[in-house]
Amino acid sequence: ICTSLYLNVNMCTSLYLNVYMCTSLYLNENMCTSLYLNVYIALFKCVHHSI
């Protein structure tokens, strides 16, 4: 699970870097931000569980 979440973060990062290409991506940036926060929380829980 952690690995797939990490890959999602990478996809989110690349999307964020490409936001300037199109104004319609601004909405995707907002979705990406919430996704990143959710992934961060999920990773934190995953690490916390492994301890």
C-alpha positions in Angstrom: 0.0 0.0 0.0 2.8 2.4 0.9 4.5 1.9 -2.4 1.3 2.6 -4.4 0.7 5.7 -2.3 4.3 6.9 -3.0 3.7 6.5 -6.7 0.5 8.5 -6.4 2.5 11.3 -4.8 4.9 11.3 -7.7 2.0 11.5 -10.2 0.6 14.3 -8.2 3.9 16.2 -8.2 4.3 15.9 -12.0 0.7 17.1 -12.4 1.5 20.1 -10.2 4.6 20.9 -12.2 2.4 20.9 -15.4 -0.3 23.1 -14.1 1.0 26.2 -15.9 0.3 24.5 -19.3 -3.4 24.9 -19.2 -5.8 27.0 -17.1 -8.2 24.0 -16.9 -5.5 22.2 -14.9 -6.1 24.7 -12.1 -9.0 22.5 -10.9 -6.8 19.5 -11.2 -4.2 21.3 -9.0 -6.9 21.8 -6.3 -7.8 18.1 -6.6 -4.1 17.2 -6.6 -3.5 19.2 -3.4 -6.3 17.4 -1.5 -5.0 14.1 -2.9 -1.5 15.0 -1.7 -2.8 15.7 1.8 -4.8 12.5 1.9 -1.7 10.5 0.7 0.5 12.3 3.3 -2.0 11.3 6.1 -2.2 7.8 4.8 1.6 7.5 4.7 1.8 8.8 8.2 -0.7 6.2 9.4 1.2 3.5 7.5 4.5 4.5 9.1 2.8 4.8 12.5 1.4 1.3 12.1 4.8 -0.2 11.3 6.3 1.2 14.5 
